[in-house]
Amino acid sequence: MKKTILGVYDTEKKARNVVEGLIVQGYRAEEIVVVALGEEIGSDYPTGTRVEHITSEEDDSVVDKLLLPDEAQAPQGVGNKLLELGLSDRDAPMYATDVENGRILVLTNEKESQEARTVEPCVGDREQQEMH
């Protein structure tokens, strides 16, 4: 499933606050993924939150070499891991650099917009009201 990037954070405390805020807004913990390089983040996120530790021992994969431009290739397979998590081949190289620089990504499942389904009937209702 495609992922939506909710933010890139410099500290674990900021990332954890965002995750907790998302849950308050109605996201389920299972829909949220926190990504960081190595063991830089703990596991004290709300129960069910997926925490991905990208290890530095991984080699560049074939996917990294084929999909990422040379200057954006992420060492240690970071780009490949982000692709596996559902980031687009356009976003993965950008955010791989953030992860390599010690930042923490917070992702969630891409959701169908509820607004897109509810706006259409509202527009129709307004047109009918104006006609009367």
N, CA, C and O atoms as CSV, one atom per row, in Angstrom:
chain,resi,resn,atom,element,x,y,z
A,1,MET,N,N,0.842,-1.180,0.000
A,1,MET,CA,C,0.000,0.000,0.000
A,1,MET,C,C,0.887,1.243,0.000
A,1,MET,O,O,1.902,1.291,0.695
A,2,LYS,N,N,0.499,2.242,-0.780
A,2,LYS,CA,C,1.262,3.482,-0.852
A,2,LYS,C,C,1.216,4.185,0.496
A,2,LYS,O,O,0.236,4.106,1.236
A,3,LYS,N,N,2.316,4.875,0.784
A,3,LYS,CA,C,2.418,5.607,2.039
A,3,LYS,C,C,2.418,7.102,1.777
A,3,LYS,O,O,2.889,7.569,0.741
A,4,THR,N,N,1.889,7.832,2.725
A,4,THR,CA,C,1.925,9.283,2.720
A,4,THR,C,C,2.937,9.710,3.759
A,4,THR,O,O,2.927,9.211,4.884
A,5,ILE,N,N,3.810,10.630,3.392
A,5,ILE,CA,C,4.817,11.133,4.322
A,5,ILE,C,C,4.169,12.231,5.144
A,5,ILE,O,O,3.696,13.233,4.607
A,6,LEU,N,N,4.152,12.034,6.437
A,6,LEU,CA,C,3.541,13.028,7.314
A,6,LEU,C,C,4.564,14.000,7.860
A,6,LEU,O,O,4.210,15.092,8.305
A,7,GLY,N,N,5.831,13.615,7.830
A,7,GLY,CA,C,6.849,14.546,8.298
A,7,GLY,C,C,8.204,13.910,8.496
A,7,GLY,O,O,8.348,12.690,8.573
A,8,VAL,N,N,9.198,14.787,8.577
A,8,VAL,CA,C,10.577,14.408,8.839
A,8,VAL,C,C,10.981,15.167,10.093
A,8,VAL,O,O,10.839,16.388,10.157
A,9,TYR,N,N,11.478,14.453,11.081
A,9,TYR,CA,C,11.737,15.076,12.375
A,9,TYR,C,C,13.178,14.863,12.819
A,9,TYR,O,O,13.787,13.826,12.557
A,10,ASP,N,N,13.704,15.878,13.500
A,10,ASP,CA,C,15.093,15.822,13.958
A,10,ASP,C,C,15.246,15.056,15.266
A,10,ASP,O,O,16.324,14.541,15.563
A,11,THR,N,N,14.184,14.980,16.039
A,11,THR,CA,C,14.284,14.283,17.321
A,11,THR,C,C,13.195,13.235,17.450
A,11,THR,O,O,12.120,13.336,16.858
A,12,GLU,N,N,13.512,12.236,18.239
A,12,GLU,CA,C,12.541,11.181,18.485
A,12,GLU,C,C,11.333,11.713,19.250
A,12,GLU,O,O,10.209,11.260,19.034
A,13,LYS,N,N,11.563,12.663,20.134
A,13,LYS,CA,C,10.461,13.236,20.914
A,13,LYS,C,C,9.433,13.886,19.990
A,13,LYS,O,O,8.230,13.710,20.185
A,14,LYS,N,N,9.899,14.645,18.975
A,14,LYS,CA,C,8.974,15.276,18.032
A,14,LYS,C,C,8.205,14.214,17.246
A,14,LYS,O,O,6.993,14.329,17.060
A,15,ALA,N,N,8.907,13.193,16.792
A,15,ALA,CA,C,8.258,12.125,16.027
A,15,ALA,C,C,7.204,11.422,16.882
A,15,ALA,O,O,6.102,11.151,16.404
A,16,ARG,N,N,7.528,11.129,18.124
A,16,ARG,CA,C,6.591,10.448,19.016
A,16,ARG,C,C,5.359,11.316,19.270
A,16,ARG,O,O,4.237,10.812,19.305
A,17,ASN,N,N,5.575,12.632,19.448
A,17,ASN,CA,C,4.442,13.537,19.657
A,17,ASN,C,C,3.507,13.541,18.449
A,17,ASN,O,O,2.287,13.582,18.603
A,18,VAL,N,N,4.087,13.499,17.246
A,18,VAL,CA,C,3.279,13.465,16.025
A,18,VAL,C,C,2.472,12.171,15.960
A,18,VAL,O,O,1.284,12.192,15.638
A,19,VAL,N,N,3.117,11.045,16.264
A,19,VAL,CA,C,2.424,9.751,16.240
A,19,VAL,C,C,1.260,9.767,17.230
A,19,VAL,O,O,0.154,9.337,16.903
A,20,GLU,N,N,1.511,10.256,18.419
A,20,GLU,CA,C,0.440,10.314,19.426
A,20,GLU,C,C,-0.686,11.242,18.969
A,20,GLU,O,O,-1.861,10.957,19.202
A,21,GLY,N,N,-0.328,12.351,18.317
A,21,GLY,CA,C,-1.333,13.275,17.800
A,21,GLY,C,C,-2.175,12.644,16.700
A,21,GLY,O,O,-3.381,12.876,16.626
A,22,LEU,N,N,-1.538,11.844,15.843
A,22,LEU,CA,C,-2.267,11.167,14.768
A,22,LEU,C,C,-3.301,10.194,15.333
A,22,LEU,O,O,-4.412,10.077,14.814
A,23,ILE,N,N,-2.921,9.511,16.389
A,23,ILE,CA,C,-3.843,8.558,17.014
A,23,ILE,C,C,-5.031,9.305,17.612
A,23,ILE,O,O,-6.170,8.846,17.523
A,24,VAL,N,N,-4.761,10.460,18.221
A,24,VAL,CA,C,-5.849,11.281,18.763
A,24,VAL,C,C,-6.775,11.737,17.631
A,24,VAL,O,O,-7.984,11.855,17.830
A,25,GLN,N,N,-6.206,11.996,16.433
A,25,GLN,CA,C,-7.000,12.441,15.282
A,25,GLN,C,C,-7.785,11.302,14.625
A,25,GLN,O,O,-8.584,11.547,13.721
A,26,GLY,N,N,-7.565,10.063,15.069
A,26,GLY,CA,C,-8.352,8.964,14.535
A,26,GLY,C,C,-7.577,7.928,13.746
A,26,GLY,O,O,-8.163,6.945,13.292
A,27,TYR,N,N,-6.277,8.116,13.570
A,27,TYR,CA,C,-5.477,7.083,12.914
A,27,TYR,C,C,-5.304,5.916,13.877
A,27,TYR,O,O,-5.238,6.103,15.092
A,28,ARG,N,N,-5.233,4.725,13.329
A,28,ARG,CA,C,-4.910,3.567,14.155
A,28,ARG,C,C,-3.390,3.438,14.182
A,28,ARG,O,O,-2.729,3.748,13.190
A,29,ALA,N,N,-2.833,2.992,15.286
A,29,ALA,CA,C,-1.374,2.852,15.419
A,29,ALA,C,C,-0.813,1.957,14.316
A,29,ALA,O,O,0.306,2.175,13.853
A,30,GLU,N,N,-1.584,0.950,13.891
A,30,GLU,CA,C,-1.127,0.009,12.872
A,30,GLU,C,C,-0.959,0.675,11.505
A,30,GLU,O,O,-0.292,0.122,10.631
A,31,GLU,N,N,-1.550,1.848,11.311
A,31,GLU,CA,C,-1.450,2.570,10.043
A,31,GLU,C,C,-0.202,3.455,9.977
A,31,GLU,O,O,0.114,4.005,8.923
A,32,ILE,N,N,0.502,3.590,11.094
A,32,ILE,CA,C,1.617,4.532,11.193
A,32,ILE,C,C,2.941,3.773,11.183
A,32,ILE,O,O,3.091,2.749,11.851
A,33,VAL,N,N,3.904,4.296,10.409
A,33,VAL,CA,C,5.242,3.716,10.342
A,33,VAL,C,C,6.254,4.804,10.681
A,33,VAL,O,O,6.198,5.907,10.138
A,34,VAL,N,N,7.175,4.485,11.578
A,34,VAL,CA,C,8.257,5.385,11.950
A,34,VAL,C,C,9.546,4.757,11.421
A,34,VAL,O,O,9.818,3.583,11.674
A,35,VAL,N,N,10.344,5.546,10.683
A,35,VAL,CA,C,11.544,5.023,10.030
A,35,VAL,C,C,12.763,5.825,10.464
A,35,VAL,O,O,12.740,7.055,10.448
A,36,ALA,N,N,13.832,5.125,10.855
A,36,ALA,CA,C,15.093,5.782,11.208
A,36,ALA,C,C,16.254,4.846,10.894
A,36,ALA,O,O,16.078,3.636,10.755
A,37,LEU,N,N,17.434,5.426,10.787
A,37,LEU,CA,C,18.639,4.663,10.507
A,37,LEU,C,C,19.151,4.023,11.788
A,37,LEU,O,O,19.185,4.656,12.844
A,38,GLY,N,N,19.548,2.765,11.682
A,38,GLY,CA,C,20.145,2.062,12.811
A,38,GLY,C,C,19.209,1.958,13.996
A,38,GLY,O,O,17.995,1.819,13.849
A,39,GLU,N,N,19.791,2.026,15.144
A,39,GLU,CA,C,19.017,1.885,16.382
A,39,GLU,C,C,18.803,3.247,17.033
A,39,GLU,O,O,18.782,3.363,18.259
A,40,GLU,N,N,18.643,4.281,16.199
A,40,GLU,CA,C,18.532,5.642,16.716
A,40,GLU,C,C,17.194,5.936,17.386
A,40,GLU,O,O,17.055,6.946,18.077
A,41,ILE,N,N,16.218,5.071,17.191
A,41,ILE,CA,C,14.934,5.313,17.834
A,41,ILE,C,C,14.566,4.131,18.715
A,41,ILE,O,O,14.935,2.988,18.448
A,42,GLY,N,N,13.843,4.435,19.750
A,42,GLY,CA,C,13.416,3.397,20.673
A,42,GLY,C,C,12.124,2.766,20.222
A,42,GLY,O,O,11.674,2.968,19.095
A,43,SER,N,N,11.543,2.012,21.100
A,43,SER,CA,C,10.301,1.326,20.765
A,43,SER,C,C,9.166,1.786,21.669
A,43,SER,O,O,8.161,1.090,21.818
A,44,ASP,N,N,9.328,2.957,22.271
A,44,ASP,CA,C,8.306,3.424,23.202
A,44,ASP,C,C,7.238,4.276,22.504
A,44,ASP,O,O,6.773,5.284,23.038
A,45,TYR,N,N,6.867,3.844,21.307
A,45,TYR,CA,C,5.770,4.468,20.578
A,45,TYR,C,C,4.484,3.746,20.980
A,45,TYR,O,O,4.543,2.657,21.551
A,46,PRO,N,N,3.316,4.342,20.688
A,46,PRO,CA,C,2.070,3.667,21.040
A,46,PRO,C,C,2.024,2.233,20.488
A,46,PRO,O,O,2.489,1.972,19.379
A,47,THR,N,N,1.471,1.333,21.259
A,47,THR,CA,C,1.395,-0.072,20.885
A,47,THR,C,C,0.753,-0.222,19.514
A,47,THR,O,O,-0.310,0.339,19.248
A,48,GLY,N,N,1.409,-0.983,18.651
A,48,GLY,CA,C,0.906,-1.221,17.312
A,48,GLY,C,C,1.621,-0.405,16.249
A,48,GLY,O,O,1.569,-0.751,15.069
A,49,THR,N,N,2.294,0.683,16.650
A,49,THR,CA,C,3.025,1.506,15.693
A,49,THR,C,C,4.199,0.701,15.160
A,49,THR,O,O,4.944,0.095,15.931
A,50,ARG,N,N,4.362,0.695,13.852
A,50,ARG,CA,C,5.459,-0.040,13.220
A,50,ARG,C,C,6.708,0.844,13.226
A,50,ARG,O,O,6.699,1.944,12.673
A,51,VAL,N,N,7.774,0.359,13.850
A,51,VAL,CA,C,9.036,1.086,13.900
A,51,VAL,C,C,10.045,0.336,13.047
A,51,VAL,O,O,10.375,-0.815,13.333
A,52,GLU,N,N,10.539,0.994,11.988
A,52,GLU,CA,C,11.495,0.390,11.061
A,52,GLU,C,C,12.884,0.936,11.317
A,52,GLU,O,O,13.130,2.134,11.173
A,53,HIS,N,N,13.796,0.043,11.699
A,53,HIS,CA,C,15.199,0.402,11.883
A,53,HIS,C,C,15.938,-0.033,10.623
A,53,HIS,O,O,16.042,-1.229,10.350
A,54,ILE,N,N,16.452,0.923,9.854
A,54,ILE,CA,C,17.213,0.572,8.654
A,54,ILE,C,C,18.666,0.417,9.090
A,54,ILE,O,O,19.278,1.363,9.586
A,55,THR,N,N,19.207,-0.774,8.903
A,55,THR,CA,C,20.562,-1.043,9.372
A,55,THR,C,C,21.602,-0.591,8.357
A,55,THR,O,O,21.343,-0.564,7.154
A,56,SER,N,N,22.764,-0.240,8.850
A,56,SER,CA,C,23.818,0.291,7.989
A,56,SER,C,C,24.651,-0.794,7.328
A,56,SER,O,O,25.537,-0.476,6.536
A,57,GLU,N,N,24.401,-2.055,7.624
A,57,GLU,CA,C,25.190,-3.129,7.024
A,57,GLU,C,C,24.675,-3.551,5.655
A,57,GLU,O,O,25.375,-4.256,4.928
A,58,GLU,N,N,23.460,-3.131,5.288
A,58,GLU,CA,C,22.889,-3.559,4.013
A,58,GLU,C,C,23.674,-2.965,2.847
A,58,GLU,O,O,24.170,-1.842,2.931
A,59,ASP,N,N,23.781,-3.727,1.760
A,59,ASP,CA,C,24.406,-3.225,0.539
A,59,ASP,C,C,23.338,-2.595,-0.327
A,59,ASP,O,O,22.146,-2.854,-0.162
A,60,ASP,N,N,23.791,-1.750,-1.270
A,60,ASP,CA,C,22.846,-1.211,-2.244
A,60,ASP,C,C,22.221,-2.374,-2.993
A,60,ASP,O,O,22.913,-3.305,-3.405
A,61,SER,N,N,20.939,-2.317,-3.163
A,61,SER,CA,C,20.247,-3.378,-3.887
A,61,SER,C,C,20.161,-3.020,-5.360
A,61,SER,O,O,20.495,-1.906,-5.764
A,62,VAL,N,N,19.717,-3.960,-6.142
A,62,VAL,CA,C,19.508,-3.725,-7.564
A,62,VAL,C,C,18.476,-2.614,-7.747
A,62,VAL,O,O,18.618,-1.776,-8.637
A,63,VAL,N,N,17.441,-2.604,-6.908
A,63,VAL,CA,C,16.410,-1.575,-7.013
A,63,VAL,C,C,17.018,-0.199,-6.767
A,63,VAL,O,O,16.721,0.746,-7.497
A,64,ASP,N,N,17.876,-0.075,-5.733
A,64,ASP,CA,C,18.537,1.207,-5.471
A,64,ASP,C,C,19.327,1.654,-6.693
A,64,ASP,O,O,19.251,2.814,-7.098
A,65,LYS,N,N,20.075,0.747,-7.271
A,65,LYS,CA,C,20.950,1.096,-8.392
A,65,LYS,C,C,20.161,1.448,-9.648
A,65,LYS,O,O,20.582,2.314,-10.414
A,66,LEU,N,N,19.029,0.794,-9.871
A,66,LEU,CA,C,18.250,1.045,-11.070
A,66,LEU,C,C,17.341,2.262,-10.948
A,66,LEU,O,O,17.231,3.048,-11.888
A,67,LEU,N,N,16.697,2.423,-9.815
A,67,LEU,CA,C,15.674,3.457,-9.688
A,67,LEU,C,C,16.187,4.797,-9.188
A,67,LEU,O,O,15.582,5.830,-9.479
A,68,LEU,N,N,17.269,4.808,-8.455
A,68,LEU,CA,C,17.730,6.053,-7.872
A,68,LEU,C,C,18.865,6.642,-8.698
A,68,LEU,O,O,19.781,5.912,-9.078
A,69,PRO,N,N,18.835,7.937,-8.988
A,69,PRO,CA,C,19.945,8.547,-9.723
A,69,PRO,C,C,21.244,8.411,-8.937
A,69,PRO,O,O,21.227,8.309,-7.710
A,70,ASP,N,N,22.364,8.410,-9.645
A,70,ASP,CA,C,23.661,8.199,-8.994
A,70,ASP,C,C,23.882,9.126,-7.802
A,70,ASP,O,O,24.325,8.684,-6.741
A,71,GLU,N,N,23.573,10.416,-7.979
A,71,GLU,CA,C,23.837,11.361,-6.891
A,71,GLU,C,C,22.877,11.177,-5.722
A,71,GLU,O,O,23.164,11.634,-4.616
A,72,ALA,N,N,21.752,10.521,-5.944
A,72,ALA,CA,C,20.773,10.330,-4.869
A,72,ALA,C,C,20.771,8.911,-4.331
A,72,ALA,O,O,19.978,8.590,-3.446
A,73,GLN,N,N,21.640,8.057,-4.847
A,73,GLN,CA,C,21.633,6.671,-4.361
A,73,GLN,C,C,21.941,6.644,-2.876
A,73,GLN,O,O,22.908,7.244,-2.408
A,74,ALA,N,N,21.125,5.961,-2.179
A,74,ALA,CA,C,21.270,5.894,-0.739
A,74,ALA,C,C,22.120,4.696,-0.367
A,74,ALA,O,O,21.777,3.565,-0.709
A,75,PRO,N,N,23.223,4.926,0.329
A,75,PRO,CA,C,23.994,3.779,0.767
A,75,PRO,C,C,23.202,2.981,1.791
A,75,PRO,O,O,22.228,3.480,2.354
A,76,GLN,N,N,23.607,1.774,2.026
A,76,GLN,CA,C,22.992,0.867,3.007
A,76,GLN,C,C,21.559,0.503,2.654
A,76,GLN,O,O,20.809,0.076,3.531
A,77,GLY,N,N,21.159,0.655,1.409
A,77,GLY,CA,C,19.840,0.202,1.006
A,77,GLY,C,C,18.687,1.011,1.562
A,77,GLY,O,O,17.557,0.524,1.594
A,78,VAL,N,N,18.943,2.244,2.005
A,78,VAL,CA,C,17.880,3.059,2.586
A,78,VAL,C,C,16.795,3.326,1.552
A,78,VAL,O,O,15.609,3.182,1.850
A,79,GLY,N,N,17.186,3.714,0.341
A,79,GLY,CA,C,16.209,3.990,-0.707
A,79,GLY,C,C,15.352,2.776,-1.010
A,79,GLY,O,O,14.137,2.883,-1.175
A,80,ASN,N,N,16.002,1.610,-1.082
A,80,ASN,CA,C,15.276,0.378,-1.350
A,80,ASN,C,C,14.266,0.089,-0.245
A,80,ASN,O,O,13.135,-0.310,-0.523
A,81,LYS,N,N,14.666,0.286,0.985
A,81,LYS,CA,C,13.762,0.026,2.110
A,81,LYS,C,C,12.558,0.965,2.059
A,81,LYS,O,O,11.431,0.556,2.337
A,82,LEU,N,N,12.806,2.219,1.703
A,82,LEU,CA,C,11.697,3.169,1.608
A,82,LEU,C,C,10.753,2.796,0.475
A,82,LEU,O,O,9.541,2.976,0.591
A,83,LEU,N,N,11.300,2.278,-0.619
A,83,LEU,CA,C,10.448,1.791,-1.714
A,83,LEU,C,C,9.593,0.623,-1.234
A,83,LEU,O,O,8.403,0.548,-1.538
A,84,GLU,N,N,10.209,-0.289,-0.481
A,84,GLU,CA,C,9.477,-1.446,0.057
A,84,GLU,C,C,8.358,-1.001,0.995
A,84,GLU,O,O,7.309,-1.643,1.068
A,85,LEU,N,N,8.585,0.095,1.708
A,85,LEU,CA,C,7.582,0.596,2.646
A,85,LEU,C,C,6.434,1.314,1.946
A,85,LEU,O,O,5.416,1.615,2.570
A,86,GLY,N,N,6.592,1.592,0.647
A,86,GLY,CA,C,5.493,2.187,-0.105
A,86,GLY,C,C,5.731,3.593,-0.609
A,86,GLY,O,O,4.817,4.189,-1.177
A,87,LEU,N,N,6.931,4.157,-0.424
A,87,LEU,CA,C,7.210,5.461,-0.989
A,87,LEU,C,C,7.406,5.340,-2.490
A,87,LEU,O,O,7.831,4.295,-2.982
A,88,SER,N,N,7.100,6.390,-3.208
A,88,SER,CA,C,7.244,6.375,-4.665
A,88,SER,C,C,8.722,6.439,-5.031
A,88,SER,O,O,9.554,6.849,-4.221
A,89,ASP,N,N,9.042,6.031,-6.260
A,89,ASP,CA,C,10.435,6.076,-6.694
A,89,ASP,C,C,10.925,7.517,-6.819
A,89,ASP,O,O,12.132,7.745,-6.897
A,90,ARG,N,N,10.028,8.481,-6.839
A,90,ARG,CA,C,10.412,9.889,-6.846
A,90,ARG,C,C,10.748,10.363,-5.429
A,90,ARG,O,O,11.705,11.114,-5.239
A,91,ASP,N,N,9.965,9.929,-4.433
A,91,ASP,CA,C,10.156,10.386,-3.058
A,91,ASP,C,C,11.263,9.646,-2.317
A,91,ASP,O,O,11.935,10.230,-1.467
A,92,ALA,N,N,11.458,8.371,-2.630
A,92,ALA,CA,C,12.413,7.545,-1.881
A,92,ALA,C,C,13.810,8.150,-1.816
A,92,ALA,O,O,14.378,8.192,-0.725
A,93,PRO,N,N,14.406,8.626,-2.926
A,93,PRO,CA,C,15.764,9.176,-2.826
A,93,PRO,C,C,15.843,10.415,-1.943
A,93,PRO,O,O,16.806,10.585,-1.195
A,94,MET,N,N,14.835,11.283,-2.024
A,94,MET,CA,C,14.843,12.504,-1.204
A,94,MET,C,C,14.818,12.171,0.273
A,94,MET,O,O,15.603,12.702,1.059
A,95,TYR,N,N,13.903,11.282,0.639
A,95,TYR,CA,C,13.742,10.971,2.053
A,95,TYR,C,C,14.827,10.025,2.559
A,95,TYR,O,O,15.098,9.987,3.760
A,96,ALA,N,N,15.451,9.263,1.662
A,96,ALA,CA,C,16.576,8.418,2.059
A,96,ALA,C,C,17.700,9.290,2.595
A,96,ALA,O,O,18.357,8.926,3.570
A,97,THR,N,N,17.925,10.434,1.967
A,97,THR,CA,C,18.959,11.361,2.423
A,97,THR,C,C,18.639,11.862,3.829
A,97,THR,O,O,19.533,11.960,4.669
A,98,ASP,N,N,17.373,12.177,4.091
A,98,ASP,CA,C,16.987,12.613,5.437
A,98,ASP,C,C,17.268,11.529,6.465
A,98,ASP,O,O,17.816,11.805,7.533
A,99,VAL,N,N,16.894,10.303,6.146
A,99,VAL,CA,C,17.112,9.193,7.078
A,99,VAL,C,C,18.607,9.006,7.319
A,99,VAL,O,O,19.035,8.807,8.456
A,100,GLU,N,N,19.404,9.069,6.247
A,100,GLU,CA,C,20.853,8.911,6.387
A,100,GLU,C,C,21.457,9.991,7.277
A,100,GLU,O,O,22.461,9.760,7.952
A,101,ASN,N,N,20.844,11.165,7.274
A,101,ASN,CA,C,21.347,12.273,8.081
A,101,ASN,C,C,20.796,12.255,9.506
A,101,ASN,O,O,20.927,13.234,10.241
A,102,GLY,N,N,20.177,11.134,9.893
A,102,GLY,CA,C,19.741,10.965,11.278
A,102,GLY,C,C,18.340,11.452,11.576
A,102,GLY,O,O,17.929,11.462,12.737
A,103,ARG,N,N,17.604,11.852,10.571
A,103,ARG,CA,C,16.232,12.303,10.803
A,103,ARG,C,C,15.283,11.101,10.848
A,103,ARG,O,O,15.627,10.000,10.419
A,104,ILE,N,N,14.103,11.339,11.369
A,104,ILE,CA,C,13.106,10.285,11.549
A,104,ILE,C,C,11.897,10.607,10.671
A,104,ILE,O,O,11.366,11.717,10.714
A,105,LEU,N,N,11.466,9.620,9.872
A,105,LEU,CA,C,10.286,9.783,9.024
A,105,LEU,C,C,9.067,9.216,9.722
A,105,LEU,O,O,9.151,8.192,10.401
A,106,VAL,N,N,7.939,9.878,9.557
A,106,VAL,CA,C,6.665,9.337,10.012
A,106,VAL,C,C,5.792,9.205,8.769
A,106,VAL,O,O,5.549,10.180,8.059
A,107,LEU,N,N,5.328,7.989,8.521
A,107,LEU,CA,C,4.514,7.671,7.351
A,107,LEU,C,C,3.193,7.087,7.799
A,107,LEU,O,O,3.072,6.574,8.912
A,108,THR,N,N,2.210,7.167,6.932
A,108,THR,CA,C,0.944,6.493,7.183
A,108,THR,C,C,0.394,5.986,5.861
A,108,THR,O,O,0.830,6.424,4.796
A,109,ASN,N,N,-0.543,5.081,5.920
A,109,ASN,CA,C,-1.168,4.561,4.713
A,109,ASN,C,C,-1.883,5.686,3.992
A,109,ASN,O,O,-2.544,6.520,4.609
A,110,GLU,N,N,-1.741,5.695,2.677
A,110,GLU,CA,C,-2.445,6.678,1.868
A,110,GLU,C,C,-3.927,6.347,1.936
A,110,GLU,O,O,-4.328,5.211,1.680
A,111,LYS,N,N,-4.730,7.325,2.277
A,111,LYS,CA,C,-6.162,7.084,2.425
A,111,LYS,C,C,-6.908,7.723,1.277
A,111,LYS,O,O,-6.486,8.745,0.737
A,112,GLU,N,N,-8.019,7.114,0.908
A,112,GLU,CA,C,-8.905,7.764,-0.043
A,112,GLU,C,C,-9.494,8.974,0.656
A,112,GLU,O,O,-9.856,8.913,1.831
A,113,SER,N,N,-9.584,10.037,-0.054
A,113,SER,CA,C,-10.104,11.260,0.531
A,113,SER,C,C,-11.606,11.135,0.780
A,113,SER,O,O,-12.388,10.919,-0.146
A,114,GLN,N,N,-11.987,11.272,2.028
A,114,GLN,CA,C,-13.414,11.271,2.355
A,114,GLN,C,C,-14.072,12.510,1.761
A,114,GLN,O,O,-15.241,12.472,1.379
A,115,GLU,N,N,-13.315,13.619,1.681
A,115,GLU,CA,C,-13.857,14.862,1.155
A,115,GLU,C,C,-14.284,14.692,-0.295
A,115,GLU,O,O,-15.317,15.222,-0.705
A,116,ALA,N,N,-13.504,13.963,-1.067
A,116,ALA,CA,C,-13.808,13.799,-2.481
A,116,ALA,C,C,-15.176,13.143,-2.669
A,116,ALA,O,O,-15.895,13.455,-3.618
A,117,ARG,N,N,-15.526,12.241,-1.767
A,117,ARG,CA,C,-16.817,11.570,-1.895
A,117,ARG,C,C,-17.961,12.418,-1.363
A,117,ARG,O,O,-19.090,12.283,-1.835
A,118,THR,N,N,-17.700,13.292,-0.388
A,118,THR,CA,C,-18.791,14.064,0.198
A,118,THR,C,C,-18.999,15.408,-0.490
A,118,THR,O,O,-20.080,15.985,-0.378
A,119,VAL,N,N,-18.011,15.917,-1.190
A,119,VAL,CA,C,-18.157,17.209,-1.846
A,119,VAL,C,C,-19.163,17.132,-2.978
A,119,VAL,O,O,-19.985,18.034,-3.140
A,120,GLU,N,N,-19.111,16.081,-3.753
A,120,GLU,CA,C,-19.988,15.957,-4.932
A,120,GLU,C,C,-21.465,16.104,-4.562
A,120,GLU,O,O,-22.149,16.908,-5.195
A,121,PRO,N,N,-21.997,15.382,-3.582
A,121,PRO,CA,C,-23.411,15.545,-3.248
A,121,PRO,C,C,-23.723,16.951,-2.755
A,121,PRO,O,O,-24.804,17.469,-3.038
A,122,CYS,N,N,-22.807,17.584,-2.026
A,122,CYS,CA,C,-23.050,18.933,-1.519
A,122,CYS,C,C,-23.205,19.917,-2.662
A,122,CYS,O,O,-24.078,20.783,-2.614
A,123,VAL,N,N,-22.379,19.803,-3.685
A,123,VAL,CA,C,-22.450,20.692,-4.839
A,123,VAL,C,C,-23.802,20.529,-5.516
A,123,VAL,O,O,-24.446,21.520,-5.861
A,124,GLY,N,N,-24.236,19.299,-5.708
A,124,GLY,CA,C,-25.534,19.029,-6.317
A,124,GLY,C,C,-26.668,19.616,-5.499
A,124,GLY,O,O,-27.617,20.164,-6.061
A,125,ASP,N,N,-26.585,19.509,-4.183
A,125,ASP,CA,C,-27.626,20.043,-3.315
A,125,ASP,C,C,-27.711,21.555,-3.446
A,125,ASP,O,O,-28.805,22.117,-3.489
A,126,ARG,N,N,-26.542,22.224,-3.512
A,126,ARG,CA,C,-26.526,23.678,-3.642
A,126,ARG,C,C,-27.165,24.109,-4.962
A,126,ARG,O,O,-27.928,25.075,-4.995
A,127,GLU,N,N,-26.861,23.403,-6.042
A,127,GLU,CA,C,-27.418,23.751,-7.347
A,127,GLU,C,C,-28.952,23.616,-7.320
A,127,GLU,O,O,-29.665,24.446,-7.884
A,128,GLN,N,N,-29.438,22.575,-6.666
A,128,GLN,CA,C,-30.887,22.390,-6.584
A,128,GLN,C,C,-31.532,23.494,-5.757
A,128,GLN,O,O,-32.626,23.956,-6.080
A,129,GLN,N,N,-30.857,23.920,-4.688
A,129,GLN,CA,C,-31.399,24.984,-3.843
A,129,GLN,C,C,-31.470,26.298,-4.610
A,129,GLN,O,O,-32.432,27.052,-4.462
A,130,GLU,N,N,-30.445,26.580,-5.437
A,130,GLU,CA,C,-30.422,27.827,-6.190
A,130,GLU,C,C,-31.519,27.848,-7.241
A,130,GLU,O,O,-32.010,28.924,-7.582
A,131,MET,N,N,-31.923,26.686,-7.769
A,131,MET,CA,C,-32.933,26.618,-8.808
A,131,MET,C,C,-34.318,26.895,-8.252
A,131,MET,O,O,-35.202,27.323,-8.994
A,132,HIS,N,N,-34.530,26.662,-6.960
A,132,HIS,CA,C,-35.875,26.815,-6.391
A,132,HIS,C,C,-36.149,28.235,-6.007
A,132,HIS,O,O,-37.234,28.542,-5.513
